[in-house]
Amino acid sequence: MQQLARKQLARTQVLLAAVVGLMPMAAQAAPLTVVNVSAPAINCVFTTAAPCTVTVNDTVGAIPVVGGRLQSRTYKGAPGSAASGLTAYVYRVDLTSAVGITAIDCIDRMAVKFARLESLDFNGDRRREQVFVVTGGGLGTIGLASADKTGDTVTFRFRSPVCQGSAPGRGATSFFFGVVARPQPQNVRATLHSSLTGASHVVAARSAP
């Protein structure tokens, strides 16, 4: 009797193992290394020409309901530079002109699709990173607390929420923050999360999905 019970238990364990093996594994969030940099020094990663200037391509997507805009900026790594053959994808969440009517709304994170990111030494510490934040020599006051990649989605979390103002010109803006990828830019949709309502706002952007 006990032997029969052990056999049934063994068969059950085998069946459970088979079922688990057929179940798709949930994608795990992979943390990305974030470093602060200054402009124009960061440009030297993408060009060999003095004084490290790059030609940028900017597009803007309106942020529904909250107001403000998402700025998408791209520029290519010049031949001979550390980023040769790669493209920088840089973003800025700008709510400087957005006004809260009955309450001040804020954006606390942003998600956008990238099939693959490249790692480069952005800050000259001889280590490779995946995300850079231009905290010096540029626009903005709010940096990143963290970034991670789950499947083909990269999520950037702000150090503090980027908020509307009580009057035009009193809202906040993030610093420019960016990643590097090999594919050419495509028009995509980024998702910005409201810390006030929990709503997700879909915004026009560019990336390498």
Secondary structure, 3 states (H helix, E strand, C coil): CHHHHHHHHHHHHHHHHHHHHHCCCCCCCEECCEEEEECCHHHHHCCCCCCCCCCCEEEEEECCCCCCEEEEEEEECCCCCCCCCCEEEEEEEECCCCECCCCCCEEEEEEEECCCCCCECCCCCCCCECEEEEEECCCCCECEEEEEEECCEEEEEEEEEEECECCCCCCCEECEEEEEECCCCEEEEEEEEECCCCCEEEEEEEECC
